[in-house]
Amino acid sequence: MRRIAAAALAALAPAAFAQGAPVATLPRAEVVGTTPVAGIGLPKDQIPANVQTARSADMDRSHALDLSDFMSRRLGGVHVNEVQNNPFQPDVNFRGFTASPLLGTPQGLSVYVDGVRMNQPFGDVVSWDLIPRGAIASITLMPGSNPLFGLNTLGGALSVATKDGLTYPGSSVQVSAGSHGRVALEFESGGSRADGLDWYVNGNRFHERGWRQASPTDVSQLFAKVGFKSADTRLALSAALADNTLIGNGMQEQRLLAADRASVYTSPDRTANRSAMLNLEARHSLDNAFSLSGNAYYRRIRTSTLNGDVNDEALGQAIYQPNANEQAALTGAGYSGFPTSGADAGNTPFPTWRCIANALLNDEPAELCNAVLNTTRTRQANYGVAGQLNWDGMLAGRSHVVVIGAALDISRVAFTQGSELGFLNPDRSVSGVGAFGDGVSGGSIDGEPYDTRVDLSARTRTWSVFATDTLALNDQTHLTLSGRYNRTAVTNRDAILPGGGPGSLDGDHVFGRFNPAIGLTWSPSNLIGGYLGYNIGSRAPSAIELGCADPANPCKLPNSFAGDPPLKQVVTRTLEAGLRGGVAEQFTWNLGVFRADNRDDILFVADNQAGFGYFKNFGKTRRQGLEAGASVRAAAGLNIGFNYTYLDATYRSAETVDGSANSSNDAAAAGFPGHEGTIAIEPGNRIPLIPRQILKLFADYQPSPAWTLGADLSAVGSSFARGNENNRHQPDGVYYLGNGRNPGYAVLNLSVDYRPTPRWSVFVQVNNVFDRHYASAAQLGATAFDANGNFRARPLPADANGDWPLLNSTFYAPGAPRSVRVGVKYAFGG
């Protein structure tokens, strides 16, 4: 594009000056990368999809906390589920597909930073806290199952480009503070020299105590890049470091949430991420038509988690006070003050002394302890290389933009897990008692070993070849043909039960597939254009899914695995069409429709709120809908716009899944409510946690060069809760509480920026201006507490068979209340 513009201006300039006329100005064209690795790119109106882009300045104006926050507020079709309830750990959803940091969530979006795939090898999860917002130069959200972006591109691909010293010279320091103990320090500095050397560095230190109980967050990020540029070559070596501790205490049961929105169900729920990444990018122009580009990277991630949960084995059990032997064990260990009565205490607050005593005696404490501490450690190392040949030239009288490339990605994962039995404290935190669920040191249930240990190593190797050609049929019409072949080999090795067989995690799996795409664009003028595209994408099952795929041996994520019957690849076929146009820099608009069909979708079929279940292939699911958007930039300094999405996400195959917390399960229908049971999904049932309507409104107004006012509103429609996949749950007020839905909500954010001098700027950001009480996600599950927050092993009377039913309720992920943040920024040197 630059060569074309320069040639056109050079041709026009002599004649223009000779005649005394002004030099012609070419219209601005936005170029979008069509592969993860930076290559030749295409004008946006030649992409057969509704591509969305944003630049660093857009994110700065929004004062978004991180990349996921910006996307949820400004990009069409995007919303978040704050299941973990930490600001850096959201589930980001686009067109009903998800990129989540939580194991067990069906992943359907691929994420790249400078060509490096950010979906982690273990579970394809995306840790948003490892992407430094301040270092982002631009983002591109490519919708659909575009095969050029590789595995896991089912609903879309997010490509992030980082800053460098050539385009972001100068330095700045920003300090901000706000509600809930939030403080942050950010800095960046970049520059270049005449000999072609350039550099850039960005750092961020963030802390908050959190608005919920026991929910602090600490984030430390550092990004640096050094580059060299000559007439034909560009080299850049970047490094990214992160050291983050995130406390996200998850969903809360509806009665406890109504009593105190800041309360937590149990704690702690801590995730610690340590990450280091090196990435070498290279681009070289061979001549005016051909160029080479590629990258090589190494990435290491260490993640540890500590989760305090209710011990489900304690629910419904008859609990007694310590007997003589147990009292003696307690006394010998230095404990005192324990009860001496032997009366049945099954429906009184849970006695911790019997749990401790049985741990000391190594005598089946599992169902006597009402809590458990689950710990995991994950070590991931992945590295790879990608390269492509780019050609922009003429063939047979027609213009072609061709990219041919290949990629290799290798990863090694080591995962360990353990569980320690414990008891709930009055504040619902968990204390361990030294009894571990390993089948050796006292862990058992009804005399059977209670072994939740996992020691799994996995290796994944994926190689790919891909190609794309955008052919100009005429000046207004372009045809794009693309394809990619992926071959993935996954090797699992179990250190506890090696050699295969029942219960072993050993397995060797190979998946290969070629995915094509075709698209057509038509742009008769800047005011209107159209596109039509059909593409196919896929993803191979990850090591964690292959290790938890046996319905006879359900697992508890991320805490244990079972055997691994083979799973099939997920294949998504997307068809979309639309119109778009506008006047560059003044007015843009778009209107489109899409349909994405998933076959053999991999779903985690859970049996209750605690997460027991297994992965399985589901026949078919569908996401379809309509997208519309527009933005207007007025001469008076006003910029306004909207994005609207209508999304219909449904199951298209019949299936039977566990629905123990659902009032319509088969046990309740047989006259035994509150007991484990299954529910039947029918074609047409809506997929949980996916709203039908999403509306984004935004406005920026600059009354003077020194002042800027901003506002954005996100309105999200209602959705069904997890566990209500058949959409039939109805509360009865006795065994089942809550309607199994997440109500719709709307949140307004305001900002004011003041820049008294070119160097100094001040901002005030107010989120959730009207302090709306809302939830971004919901889930059905058994609750272990009464309305006052007291633990009850037997909350309900025994049924006709003498069994003890469970009390089930709706859990919600509460949204953050109103918050205010104030910041000061000083820029210098550029």
FIFI-165647 format. One record per residue (C-alpha): x, y, z. Coordinates in pm, whole numbers, padded with zeros to 5 digits, always signed. Example, Ala and Ser with C-alpha at 12.3 -4.5 7.8 and 13.67 -1.06 7.14 Angstrom:
<atoms>
+01230-00450+00780+01367-00106+00714
</atoms>
This chain:
<atoms>
+00000+00000+00000+00285+00239+00082+00455+00164-00251+00130+00225-00439+00064+00551-00255+00420+00676-00313+00405+00593-00684+00069+00762-00723+00183+01079-00550+00505+01086-00751+00308+01060-01072+00055+01325-00971+00290+01578-00818+00470+01715-01133+00147+01777-01319-00020+01927-01015+00261+02172-00946+00291+02258-01314-00075+02359-01320-00066+02525-00977-00326+02281-00841-00311+02115-00498-00154+01770-00478-00410+01487-00477-00456+01301-00146-00525+00930-00149-00790+00794+00088-00666+00625+00406-00674+00243+00387-00666+00024+00697-00447-00282+00640-00520-00602+00834-00290-00900+00883-00432-01225+00748-00203-01467+00936-00067-01474+01293+00283-01381+01174+00319-01025+01046+00315-01044+00668+00180-00856+00374-00170-00772+00497-00482-00672+00308-00706-00364+00307-00994-00420+00545-01253-00405+00266-01087-00709+00103-01135-00930+00411-01448-01149+00373-01551-01106+00736-01659-00838+00983-01309-00763+01117-01277-00535+01421-00960-00343+01503-00843-00107+01774-00525+00087+01844-00332+00183+02154-00495+00527+02158-00841+00366+02173-00745+00163+02479-00582+00465+02644-00899+00670+02602-01110+00394+02757-00880+00353+03063-00957-00019+03050-00782-00225+03314-00658-00483+03066-00720-00620+02718-01023-00828+02819-01183-00524+02988-01141-00315+02672-01288-00586+02449-01592-00633+02671-01667-00258+02665-01592-00162+02304-01591-00457+02063-01912-00591+01913-02023-00943+02004-01791-00966+02305-01901-01016+02665-01736-01159+02975-01836-01413+03239-01653-01338+03563-01683-01694+03690-01358-01669+03885-01449-01316+04000-01103-01170+03958-01062-00875+03717-00771-01048+03539-00939-01392+03510-01255-01346+03301-01404-01580+03046-01401-01373+02726-01683-01473+02490-01723-01378+02126-02016-01504+01918-02074-01768+02187-01716-01903+02179-01484-01865+02476-01122-01792+02567-01093-01868+02938-00815-01911+03196-01011-02191+03366-00944-02557+03293-01257-02739+03185-01408-02447+02994-01468-02534+02624-01218-02315+02440-01310-02176+02100-01096-01866+02036-00728-01848+01946-00513-01563+02078-00177-01448+01938+00075-01185+02051+00329-01094+01782+00266-01431+01617+00306-01634+01939+00007-01850+02028-00111-01757+02379-00347-02055+02420-00152-02266+02664-00073-02629+02575-00253-02765+02882-00623-02713+02814-00587-02437+02550-00659-02185+02827-00572-01815+02793-00428-01630+03094-00526-01270+03026-00303-01147+03311+00004-01244+03105-00074-00994+02825+00050-00643+02922-00211-00389+02812+00032-00095+02809+00257-00264+02553-00023-00323+02299+00002-00124+01976-00303-00269+01801-00548-00559+01810-00740-00737+01536-01043-00955+01610-01092-01187+01313-01435-01358+01331-01522-01705+01213-01330-02030+01191-01049-01889+00975-00809-02182+00923-00506-01955+00871-00498-01890+01245-00452-02255+01327-00603-02479+01590-00875-02359+01826-00996-02092+01584-01359-02199+01603-01537-01871+01666-01259-01624+01597-00896-01523+01641-00749-01231+01832-00417-01102+01701-00219-00854+01914+00074-00645+01792+00307-00484+02048+00478-00146+02046+00833-00069+01934+01065+00229+01959+01019+00331+01597+00647+00408+01621+00624+00483+01995+00918+00708+02083+00937+00894+02412+00875+00807+02775+00593+00834+03025+00510+00749+03386+00157+00704+03519+00037+00662+03876-00324+00578+03960-00527+00493+04270-00888+00414+04337-01160+00225+04514-01105-00107+04693-00740-00031+04762-00645-00025+04394-00305+00132+04315-00096+00103+04000+00233+00229+03858+00299+00213+03484+00589+00333+03272+00709+00305+02914+01004+00431+02714+01101+00394+02351+01336+00540+02096+01555+00478+01792+01888+00576+01641+01994+00675+01293+02186+00349+01248+01857+00151+01261+01859+00041+01624+01540+00091+01826+01418-00009+02172+01103-00011+02382+01024-00108+02742+00696-00115+02935+00630-00204+03298+00323-00234+03520+00278-00294+03891-00080-00334+04013-00231-00412+04352-00579-00410+04499-00736-00561+04807-01050-00639+04606-01411-00549+04673-01500-00897+04800-01375-01059+05118-01021-01202+05109-00973-01114+04740-00645-00926+04688-00468-00919+04352-00104-00847+04264+00012-00813+03904+00369-00739+03791+00444-00723+03418+00754-00624+03222+00786-00609+02843+01096-00509+02645+01182-00508+02277+01499-00425+02086+01499-00404+01709+01702-00326+01401+01579-00192+01069+01759-00153+00739+01628-00079+00394+01513-00439+00338+01522-00610+00678+01348-00578+01014+01455-00777+01322+01296-00751+01666+01366-00948+01983+01110-00910+02261+01092-01043+02616+00785-01056+02842+00791-01137+03213+00499-01170+03455+00471-01252+03824+00106-01247+03929-00094-01367+04227-00468-01363+04165-00734-01433+04427-01067-01509+04269-01317-01658+04512-01569-01749+04249-01946-01767+04261-02165-01719+04565-02494-01886+04658-02792-01656+04603-02911-01631+04967-02563-01551+05097-02511-01305+04812-02836-01124+04898-02723-01092+05259-02374-00963+05169-02257-00905+04811-01895-00899+04925-01916-01244+05086-01748-01556+04947-01866-01917+04950-01531-02064+05058-01173-01944+05048-00897-01931+04948-00900-01958+04569-00553-01849+04466-00378-01872+04131-00010-01779+04095+00124-01733+03741+00494-01698+03664+00574-01651+03298+00873-01572+03075+00866-01543+02696+01122-01465+02426+01018-01396+02068+01237-01319+01767+01058-01166+01467+01214-01122+01126+01101-00968+00798+01304-00933+00478+01207-00791+00139+01353-00993-00146+01236-00746-00410+00934-00527-00480+00703-00830-00492+00847-01098-00264+00921-01094+00108+00991-01336+00389+00861-01313+00746+00859-01536+01048+00925-01577+01416+01082-01815+01668+00976-01819+02033+01024-01984+02369+00771-01959+02651+00769-02095+03005+00472-02079+03242+00455-02198+03600+00111-02201+03760+00013-02308+04108-00334-02304+04261-00473-02343+04612-00849-02386+04640-01048-02428+04959-01374-02612+04891-01658-02784+05072-01599-03159+05098-01900-03304+04917-01850-03640+05085-01948-03477+05416-02289-03368+05288-02568-03593+05407-02342-03781+05649-02418-03859+06016-02156-03677+06222-02078-03761+06586-01867-03598+06851-01519-03741+06928-01519-04078+07106-01270-04179+07379-00992-04284+07139-01033-03966+06939-01029-03752+07249-00706-03920+07359-00549-03853+07019-00651-03490+07036-00515-03450+07389-00186-03610+07291-00153-03366+07001-00203-03070+07234-00566-02993+07152-00816-02904+07422-01170-02771+07454-01330-03030+07231-01682-03157+07303-01720-03457+07532-02077-03550+07442-02133-03843+07212-02474-03725+07098-02568-03722+06730-02460-03388+06589-02546-03460+06228-02759-03150+06179-02568-02908+06400-02271-02693+06298-02004-02938+06180-01765-03044+06460-01405-03003+06346-01263-03210+06630-01368-03548+06488-01206-03455+06155-00878-03368+06330-00891-03674+06555-00943-03917+06268-00660-03753+06075-00432-03812+06377-00554-04172+06403-00522-04230+06027-00881-04356+06039-01104-04266+05743-01148-03892+05798-01276-03816+05447-01649-03799+05518-01590-03653+05866-01411-03341+05737-01638-03080+05583-01371-02912+05370-01079-02989+05145-00776-02796+05020-00699-02873+04654-00356-02785+04521-00215-02804+04169+00118-02727+04006+00157-02692+03632+00488-02649+03450+00461-02567+03081+00736-02503+02828+00649-02443+02467+00856-02330+02176+00818-02306+01804+00900-02148+01474+00688-02015+01189+00780-01875+00850+00604-01760+00537+00674-01638+00187+00469-01333+00082+00406-01227-00276+00220-00923-00402+00224-00923-00780+00055-00981-01114-00019-01315-01278-00212-01362-01601-00309-00997-01591-00461-01012-01242-00336-00893-00906-00256-01159-00644-00165-01140-00277-00023-01481-00184+00111-01618+00143+00262-01966+00178+00393-02078+00514+00461-02346+00771+00476-02364+01152+00598-02603+01421+00492-02584+01788+00621-02818+02060+00522-02820+02425+00602-03014+02742+00373-03011+03043+00411-03149+03395+00097-03144+03610+00065-03256+03972-00233-03240+04204-00314-03324+04562-00590-03278+04817-00570-03223+05192-00877-03277+05407-00973-02994+05642-01252-02804+05808-01437-02478+05755-01363-02184+05983-01636-01937+06086-01534-01705+05800-01564-02004+05558-01191-02024+05500-01043-02374+05508-00780-02514+05743-00604-02839+05659-00559-03122+05908-00269-03308+05750-00480-03590+05600-00420-03621+05229-00643-03790+04975-00378-04031+04852-00521-04362+04967-00225-04395+05205-00221-04128+05474-00571-04172+05607-00776-04075+05302-01072-04303+05242-01445-04300+05175-01650-04589+05312-01330-04786+05350-01218-04729+04989-00896-04533+04915-00960-04164+04860-00689-04101+04601-00704-03766+04425-00338-03748+04332-00235-03676+03976+00117-03679+03837+00091-03636+03463+00345-03538+03200+00232-03453+02848+00401-03365+02523+00226-03204+02229+00373-03149+01883+00183-02965+01610+00311-02891+01263+00116-02697+01002+00137-02583+00642-00089-02310+00507-00153-02093+00205-00382-01813+00096-00437-01621-00226-00644-01306-00266-00719-01262-00635-00851-00937-00784-01130-01035-01022-01160-00664-01101-01092-00338-00918-01395-00383-00694-01414-00762-00647-01167-00991-00472-01173-01367-00423-00980-01528-00136-00890-01897-00121-00715-02032+00190-00629-02359+00357-00425-02506+00640-00326-02860+00732-00256-02932+01101-00114-03249+01249-00107-03281+01629+00043-03561+01837-00039-03575+02211+00151-03808+02443+00035-03852+02805+00238-04034+03067+00110-04120+03416+00374-04134+03692+00132-04293+03945-00023-04567+03728+00211-04606+03431+00171-04857+03153-00190-04803+03057-00490-05003+03168-00783-04908+03395-00726-04578+03572-00399-04500+03395-00359-04170+03214-00108-04308+02962-00207-04246+02602-00074-04169+02254-00302-03972+02024-00261-03827+01674-00499-03584+01504-00469-03450+01150-00698-03241+00935-00701-03000+00638-00933-02699+00674-01026-02478+00374-01181-02131+00340-01328-01926+00058-01442-01564+00057-01562-01295-00178-01564-00916-00127-01722-00643-00340-01639-00274-00290-01787-00054-00562-01723+00256-00346-01617+00363+00002-01981+00415+00094-02086+00053+00052-01936-00290+00009-02022-00650+00074-01864-00978+00175-01946-01348+00175-01731-01611+00342-01729-01981+00428-01454-02134+00638-01377-02442+00843-01168-02461+01160-01085-02731+01411-00911-02802+01735-00755-03120+01867-00838-03242+02218-00585-03117+02471-00392-03332+02719-00630-03246+03004-00937-03339+02800-00783-03668+02690-00696-03737+03055-01052-03683+03176-01280-03847+02924-01410-04159+03095-01774-04140+03215-01709-04441+03440-01437-04247+03622-01544-03881+03644-01285-03629+03755-01287-03306+03946-01121-03024+03757-00856-02917+03794-00802-03164+04072-00797-03515+03931-00813-03715+03613-00948-04048+03503-00876-04282+03210-00872-04141+02861-01094-04295+02592-01018-04118+02264-01197-03795+02180-01262-03660+01832-01148-03326+01697-01393-03037+01715-01482-02909+01367-01659-02576+01309-01807-02457+00980-01886-02086+00960-02088-01904+00696-02120-01526+00711-02229-01242+00487-02272-00871+00527-02259-00514+00407-02034-00231+00526-01910+00108+00423-01872+00470+00521-01645+00769+00483-01295+00719+00625-01235+00896+00959-01592+01035+00958-01852+00759+00938-01844+00378+00927-02119+00118+00943-02166-00259+00914-02451-00509+00903-02402-00884+00880-02529-01231+00962-02340-01548+01056-02391-01915+01137-02130-02144+01300-02199-02517+01338-01981-02722+01573-01958-03098+01532-01810-03317+01804-01788-03018+02036-01591-03112+02350-01794-03032+02660-01720-03088+03027-02026-03271+03155-02040-03173+03523-02254-03339+03788-02268-03064+04048-02134-02727+04152-01811-02880+04278-01711-02976+03926-01712-03360+03908-01762-03489+03558-01579-03577+03238-01514-03451+02885-01713-03590+02597-01788-03516+02234-02129-03359+02185-02301-03419+01852-02371-03067+01725-02408-02713+01855-02488-02394+01667-02420-02023+01710-02596-01792+01467-02705-01432+01467-02689-01079+01341-02431-00803+01393-02471-00431+01336-02257-00131+01419-02185+00229+01330-01966+00517+01441-01976+00887+01358-01700+01141+01410-01849+01491+01406-01655+01810+01341-01745+01946+01687-01515+01692+01858-01788+01434+01914-01740+01064+01837-02034+00832+01899-02112+00476+01801-02281+00147+01881-02243-00228+01830-02537-00466+01852-02536-00847+01839-02829-01086+01831-02696-01432+01917-02886-01759+01909-02670-02037+02061-02839-02378+02081-02776-02748+02108-02868-02928+01785-02837-03287+01911-03011-03483+02184-02796-03575+02482-02828-03694+02842-02611-03515+03097-02594-03495+03473-02840-03249+03625-02828-03322+03997-02902-02960+04092-03176-02924+03829-03536-02959+03949-03635-03138+03626-03390-03429+03664-03510-03787+03650-03469-03845+04026-03697-03553+04107-03947-03672+03845-03950-04014+04019-04042-03850+04349-03696-03812+04502-03603-03444+04476-03262-03335+04601-03088-03652+04478-02842-03708+04194-03007-03739+03855-02977-03669+03485-03147-03430+03245-03219-03468+02874-03100-03200+02633-03320-03159+02329-03234-02990+01998-03317-02623+02028-03228-02586+02397-03018-02276+02456-02655-02314+02561-02597-02174+02913-02417-01844+02981-02469-01712+02627-02706-01412+02611-02923-01353+02311-02863-00980+02290-02556-00759+02346-02556-00383+02297-02257-00147+02329-02291+00233+02318-01998+00470+02338-01928+00841+02307-01620+01061+02330-01649+01439+02335-01359+01686+02320-01495+02036+02386-01140+02178+02384-00788+02046+02325-00739+02013+02702-01061+01828+02793-01205+01492+02683-01523+01334+02816-01598+00966+02759-01886+00728+02824-01963+00368+02738-02258+00146+02819-02270-00233+02796-02609-00402+02802-02617-00784+02813-02933-00995+02792-03032-01280+03021-02893-01631+02989-02944-01976+03139-02726-02098+03425-02484-02385+03389-02662-02698+03502-02979-02582+03328-02883-02709+02985-03237-02834+02922-03377-02487+03013-03645-02649+03234-03531-02585+03590-03797-02437+03819-03742-02361+04189-03971-02521+04446-03844-02327+04749-03760-02648+04938-03510-02862+04749-03428-02616+04469-03369-02243+04513-03330-01986+04236-03469-01984+03884-03159-02114+03704-03113-01800+03497-02878-01505+03499-03077-01180+03458-02978-00925+03198-02794-00612+03304-02657-00278+03184-02348-00100+03316-02248+00261+03246-01888+00388+03274-01774+00753+03258-01433+00918+03225-01287+01267+03225-00941+01351+03089-00768+01684+03142-00441+01776+02971-00322+02119+03092+00014+02087+02909+00150+01853+02642+00342+01665+02911+00090+01642+03196-00249+01469+03192-00501+01371+03459-00793+01131+03434-01090+01022+03644-01261+00692+03560-01594+00588+03718-01713+00233+03650-02068+00112+03716-02181+00469+03771-02524+00376+03907-02382+00101+04132-02597-00166+03968-02624-00504+04141-02577-00758+03865-02414-01092+03790-02221-01195+03481-02269-01573+03520-02481-01830+03706-02462-02198+03792-02680-02458+03963-02527-02657+04247-02565-02808+04593-02520-02568+04884-02373-02668+05219-02491-02363+05416-02814-02233+05562-02941-01878+05507-02719-01756+05793-02406-01903+05642-02375-02195+05885-02257-02532+05754-02525-02802+05755-02432-03159+05670-02804-03249+05666-03001-02938+05571-03314-03135+05476-03503-03423+05644-03455-03780+05525-03677-03904+05243-03898-04214+05235-03597-04439+05175-03408-04292+05471-03162-04111+05242-03058-03753+05296-03137-03517+05004-02922-03217+04926-03031-02854+04913-02964-02707+04569-02947-02343+04473-02840-02096+04206-02491-01952+04238-02398-01616+04083-02078-01439+03981-02148-01089+04120-02037-00786+03922-01816-00523+04080-01988-00228+04250-01926+00137+04162-01557+00224+04165-01357+00541+04107-01000+00560+03980-00782+00871+03948-00455+00884+03759-00177+01126+03670+00055+01081+03371+00377+01263+03280+00525+01223+02930+00870+01336+02822+01142+01282+02568+00930+01237+02258
</atoms>
